[in-house]
Amino acid sequence: MRLRRHTGFGWWLGGLVILLGSIVWVGRGQAASEPTAAPAPTEAVEVSTADHTKFEILKQPFQTAPEVTKACLSCHTEAAKQVMATTHWTWVYQDPDSAETWGKRYVINNFCVAVVSNWPRCTSCHVGYGWKDDSFDFTNELAVDCLVCHDTTGQYKKFPAGAGHPVYEPKEFPPGSGNIWEPPDLSYIAQHVGPTSRRTCGACHFYGGGGDGVKHGDMDSTLAEPPKDVDVHMSPDGANMTCGDCHKPQVHAIPGSRYRMVAKDTHGKDLPKSDGFPTSCESCHGLTPHDMPKINDHVDRVACQTCHIPTFARGNKPTKLWWDWSVAGDKARGIEKDEHGWEVYNFMKGEFRWGKDVVPVYRWFNGRMEVMTLGEPIDPEQPVYINQPQGSPDDPNSRIYPFKEFRGKQGYDPVNRILLVPHLFPFNPEDTTAFWKGFDWGPAFEVGMKTAGLPYSGQYDWIETTMYWPITHMVAPAEQALSCQACHTRQGRLATLADTVYIPAQSSHPWVDRIGWTLTGLTVLGVLVHAGLRLVSRRKS
Amino acid sequence: MKHVRRVYLYSRFERFWHWTQALLILGLGVTGFEVHGTYTLLGFQRAYMWHVRLGWALVALIIFAAFWHFTTGQWKQYIPTFERVGVMLRYYTQGMFRNEPHPYKKSEISKLNPLQRLTYLGFKILIAPIFVTTGLLMVYADRWAEWGIPWSLRSVATVHIIAAFLMLMFFIVHIYMTTTGRTIFANIKAMLVGYEEIPWDTAEEGGQAGV
């Protein structure tokens, strides 16, 4: 066999072409391309068979809002009963998995702390009228507020301190602000009722915690008409979806509770067959929404929200991250604002910290939230968590999920070791026990606890508490989702979870790298010494 | 009398295999240590995607190479021997500095010295299979539960990384050893063109070094 030197090169080249071809072929399946978008919701068309401007009963000059409800119920005979069966009405949530009773009536938080003893202020977001004290009649159908959800005019507003009523004569709020609330034209509003919208849901849910964007972090008034990069689903430039498109009401009950969430939907697309819970991402996007198989491999352990909501509070408003009640009451400080114009001190409420474009904290979450209720004992020596997402890497129903961590300082009873209910909002103009009237915590806690039917030792102190708010709105367009490297890097986003799950580039074995690099270094050193000795011996000879 | 004999040591396939494997391993190392988080070069996603592609290419190459080894009988080159290992070690640690002749003589029949035999065999039956097995497993990490594989990603990844460090050390020593031939580049040249120029002294035995 005759061999020529350069024939080898042609052979090598041919082989290389074949091999590179196979690389490309294998790589094809891995190539990233446009992600599959969920099917667009159908255009909202007028499907109603009724024109409410033609109903005689709605043409009357309504004096109060409950009169409107009466008119509504004359046709929609079952509507009030349906609403009254929901948490929007009861503010009570019976946990199906335990004997515990939650809901706004029984839980405590580190914003305005508790509903009890502060009704008229808090219940301005109750889907009813007149819940101003403990005597509210939860069986009165005429107290159901139809308009707060079904107003389409944008003119209907519940007065912030009106126990759920709008104003019937001009009133100022906040007191001394010069901001006058005019009575709405109830007749006009009643004749223009329609489906719920981002605005109607947002009337309460954007303002949780006492102000725009304060509580949730992933919801503020920006979501009424959000730009696409703030919320790809709800943006008029995006899918223009309403809250109800996902939180699809089932006989006036709205799915999507934050006490019991669906952190992992294993059913997938709800068409053709629904699992009865249309509120998850998977309900529209399915269980394998990505083109790249390796990214689909993540969905069993990483919630959609983790990558697709890179930061929260991306709208026009900051969200509150810290609320220290202990320094409230200093009228001399009054109201202080920072360079953004964000309120950092308010003598009525204390000190605040705010954030925009906030990176969430991440936790293993199986959808179950453990919630503290009024009077539940605390251990002041330990960090106090008012609620805690449940889940672990060993639980197949858990996924890594983003949360807003909200911290603050609030009052507690060091003797009875329970968090205190402050009586903030006065029962009447003469009630100086309320903190916002008398600015004295002693009577405020005493009346708050007494009204709640809880023991109070007479001593109070301040304690730091933490809450977790699941982040699930403000989904960014796909191209703004987190890159792989957000987590797959040393000190990535999931650094705190790196001990619970192996994240390539983030996690590493504590000593394998150290020994590996040491031996590699010694190898290089050995080679250099050997080469040096060779050089020296060659010179000698 | 001294003259130089041109010996055809490395066939076309063997050279193609060697250099392709070298490039693939280099690429796998560069992308692999990025996937491990040692540095950022391509970005994690691209590094990962290329690491997997190059890995598949290496698997393909290994299949071809295994076929070649068995059909040509070249696998016999790797039959280990401990004979004269001590002599080899002594040469590299002492003799070489006294300009003693290389104790092993390459030929078409036996291309690898005893140290090479042991090292390359270890590479072929230990490091490469561990790499390929753990690597392929990790590509399908999501299916382990389904397949009844009880290992954790953490432990499999750690084994893969230990193999990577062994490979890195081999890579350094291997390249250095190529310079210990008759001239600095004599061994690399031989692996490129197939022929090695081996000094031949009709009067006495001995002559050249191996890689």
Interface residues (C-beta under 8 A of the other chain):
Chain A: L3 R5 T7 G8 W11 W12 G15 L16 L19 L20 S22 I23 V24 V26 G27 Q30 A32 K294 D297 D300 S483 C484 Q485 H488 T489 R490 Y502 P504 A505 Q506 S507 S508 H509 V512 D513 I515 G516 W517 L519 T520 T523 V524 V527 H530 A531 L533 R534 V536 S537 R538 S541
Chain B: Y8 R12 F13 R15 F16 W19 T20 E34 V35 H36 G37 T40 G43 F44 Q45 Y48 M49 V52 R53 L54 W56 A57 A60 L61 Y92 M96 F97 R98 N99 A141 D142 S152 L153 R154 A157 T158 I161 I162 A164 F165 L168 M169 I172 V173 Y176 T179 T180 V193 G194 Y195
